[in-house]
Amino acid sequence: MASTQKTVIVTGASQGIGAGVVKAFLARGYDVVGTARNATKSREVSASDHLALIDGDIGQFETAQKVAELAIKKFGSIDTVVANAGIFLVKPFTDYTADDFRTLVSTNLAGFIYITQLAVKQMQAQKTGGSIVSITASLVDNPIAGEPASLPMITKGGLNAATRSLAMEYAKEHIRFNAVAPGVVDTPLHAEDSNDSLKTLTPMGTISSVEDIATLLFI
């Protein structure tokens, strides 16, 4: 259990890793605000006294504002952000379109920037520190020939760089920045892929569970 009641914002919270993170924080006694395009229609998490769900595109600043305002109004603080919302498009580099690139940047980068800016400002006002965790990807540093994902990795790599820079910028204010870079995770993203084929993409020949990733946030 958390020693004091704290509030966590989770983006991409309607399914997969995001929903697992929401459940993990709730189980440890936190208040949570979960957001996604269809968060209120999620089959994995449901609103409760300690969980507020709000729909919206986190790549739009107006959505980030509404999420931050809801967290403060309903629970009184913002103490942690798990920037999980992300889009992953696999195709040859020359097949990516301008629309693909704009979509990836909007969700993967702008979505992180907007909610993190608002959260950091609130953490500074609270003067109690805080934590920002971005969910990136192991493919950034360990590309796989059979998994062409150059454009998504440009955005995920940007998150890695931003995380290192921001960790230094806000260290003295006790606002921590970390990145979790999963490999293959058993989520709806891979619903149409066979486990055998997915296992060939990992050095250990195993697939991580959503719970595995959520647990890393508390180590």
Secondary structure, 3 states (H helix, E strand, C coil): CCCCCCEEEEECCCCHHHHHHHHHHHHCCCEEEEEECCHHHCCCCCCECCEEEEECCCCCHHHHHHHHHHHHHHHCCCCEEEECCCCCCCCCHHHCCHHHHHHHHHHHHHHHHHHHHHHHHHHHHHCCCEEEEEECCHHHCCCCCCCCCHHHHHHHHHHHHHHHHHHHHCHHHCEEEEEECCCCECCHHHCCCCHHHHHCCCCCCCCECHHHHHHHCCC
